[in-house]
Amino acid sequence: EESQLTRVLLSEKLGRTAEVKAALERTLALAPGDIEALSRLGRLLAEEGDERAESLLSKAAEEGEPGAVYTFILARLMEKKGKGSEAAKLFERSLESGLSGHDMLIAREALKRSKAQ
């Protein structure tokens, strides 16, 4: 499993998205609850606008703590689908998990909007 993760990381650095997705899908075939694989594949699919992203990121969140960035991505997906209360909880969770930079600002603004409603 560690060599698989090494391959994923190397392929990501080289911009080989198809290889990364294939490696993550192989990892999930062997370990369906792998939070890292669920999160990374969910992020890639979200970037492509693939509907499967939400279910992968949700499963990662159910399995444990996927990390601030992945929780933020799931929050954005929920917000786009009009699931405001779910999105707000996830934005809050991503901030509590240490979200930083531009994403942190977006999350804070989204929380302000949800509280104003």
BELBELMO-V865981 format. One record per residue. N is the residue number from 1. RES is the residue in one letter. PHI is phi in whole degrees, -180 to 180 (* if undefined). OMEGA is omega in radians with two decimals (none if undefined). D_FIRST is the distance of its C-alpha to the first C-alpha in Angstrom with 1 decimal. Layout:
N;RES;PHI;OMEGA;D_FIRST, N;RES;PHI;OMEGA;D_FIRST
This chain:
1;E;*;3.14;0.0, 2;E;-67;3.11;3.8, 3;S;-66;3.08;5.5, 4;Q;-64;3.12;5.0, 5;L;-65;3.10;6.4, 6;T;-60;3.10;8.8, 7;R;-62;3.13;9.9, 8;V;-61;-3.11;10.6, 9;L;-63;3.13;12.5, 10;L;-64;3.14;14.4, 11;S;-63;3.09;15.3, 12;E;-62;-3.14;16.6, 13;K;-62;-3.12;18.7, 14;L;-87;3.11;20.1, 15;G;74;-3.12;21.0, 16;R;-94;-3.03;19.3, 17;T;-60;-3.12;19.0, 18;A;-62;3.12;18.8, 19;E;-67;3.13;15.8, 20;V;-62;-3.13;14.1, 21;K;-60;3.14;15.1, 22;A;-63;3.14;14.0, 23;A;-65;3.12;10.4, 24;L;-67;3.10;10.5, 25;E;-66;3.06;12.4, 26;R;-64;3.11;10.0, 27;T;-60;-3.13;7.3, 28;L;-69;3.06;10.4, 29;A;-65;-3.14;11.6, 30;L;-85;-3.08;9.0, 31;A;-139;-3.03;9.1, 32;P;-58;-3.12;12.5, 33;G;-101;-3.11;13.0, 34;D;-66;-3.04;10.2, 35;I;-61;-3.12;12.9, 36;E;-62;-3.13;11.4, 37;A;-67;3.11;10.7, 38;L;-60;-3.10;14.0, 39;S;-66;-3.11;15.8, 40;R;-65;3.14;14.9, 41;L;-66;3.09;15.6, 42;G;-59;3.13;18.7, 43;R;-64;3.13;19.9, 44;L;-61;-3.13;19.8, 45;L;-68;3.09;21.6, 46;A;-63;3.12;24.0, 47;E;-62;-3.14;24.9, 48;E;-91;-3.11;25.7, 49;G;78;-3.12;27.7, 50;D;-78;-3.10;25.6, 51;E;-62;-3.12;26.6, 52;R;-68;-3.10;23.2, 53;A;-57;-3.10;22.2, 54;E;-59;-3.10;24.2, 55;S;-68;3.12;22.6, 56;L;-67;-3.14;19.0, 57;L;-68;3.08;20.2, 58;S;-65;3.13;22.3, 59;K;-65;3.10;19.5, 60;A;-61;3.13;17.4, 61;A;-66;3.11;20.7, 62;E;-71;-3.09;21.3, 63;E;-73;-3.10;17.9, 64;G;171;-3.13;18.7, 65;E;-103;-3.08;19.5, 66;P;-75;-3.11;17.8, 67;G;112;-3.03;19.8, 68;A;-61;-3.08;23.3, 69;V;-66;-3.12;22.9, 70;Y;-68;3.07;21.0, 71;T;-65;3.09;23.6, 72;F;-62;3.13;26.3, 73;I;-61;3.11;25.1, 74;L;-63;3.10;25.3, 75;A;-60;3.12;28.7, 76;R;-63;3.11;30.0, 77;L;-63;3.12;29.0, 78;M;-64;3.13;30.9, 79;E;-61;-3.14;33.8, 80;K;-64;-3.14;34.2, 81;K;-88;3.11;34.4, 82;G;80;3.13;37.1, 83;K;-96;-3.00;35.2, 84;G;-59;-3.09;36.8, 85;S;-69;3.08;36.4, 86;E;-65;3.14;32.7, 87;A;-62;-3.13;32.2, 88;A;-60;3.11;34.3, 89;K;-61;-3.13;32.2, 90;L;-72;3.06;29.0, 91;F;-61;3.14;30.8, 92;E;-62;3.13;31.9, 93;R;-62;3.14;28.5, 94;S;-66;3.10;27.1, 95;L;-67;3.11;30.0, 96;E;-65;-3.14;29.5, 97;S;-85;3.06;25.9, 98;G;102;3.09;27.2, 99;L;-56;-3.10;27.5, 100;S;-138;3.07;29.4, 101;G;68;-3.09;31.3, 102;H;-61;3.13;32.6, 103;D;-61;3.12;30.4, 104;M;-61;3.13;31.9, 105;L;-63;3.12;35.3, 106;I;-63;-3.13;34.6, 107;A;-63;3.13;33.2, 108;R;-62;3.12;36.4, 109;E;-64;3.12;38.6, 110;A;-63;3.10;37.1, 111;L;-65;3.09;37.7, 112;K;-60;3.14;41.2, 113;R;-63;-3.09;41.8, 114;S;-69;3.12;40.5, 115;K;-74;3.14;42.7, 116;A;-75;-3.09;45.7, 117;Q;-82;none;45.6
